[in-house]
Amino acid sequence: MRAAADLHHFGVALDQADAVDIDAEAVEVARANVARNGGADRIALAAGSLGQAWPWPQPPHADLVVA
């Protein structure tokens, strides 16, 4: 979830980001960091996996995927 901050460091701006981690505690820490840095309106955080069961609202599309 640190990827968005790293991208900003290199001058890449994100309009919207979805971040997923299997560790619920890591998601809570990231959520606090996003709120502290004013990104809550642009970054959606979720605990889980990107498997078939993920509740995608439409077929997934991403300009960038970081693993």
Buried (B, 14 or more C-beta within 10 A) or exposed (E): BEBBEEBEEEEEEBEEBEBBBEEEEBBEBBBEBBEEEEBEEEBEBBBEEBEEEEEEEEEEEEEEEEE
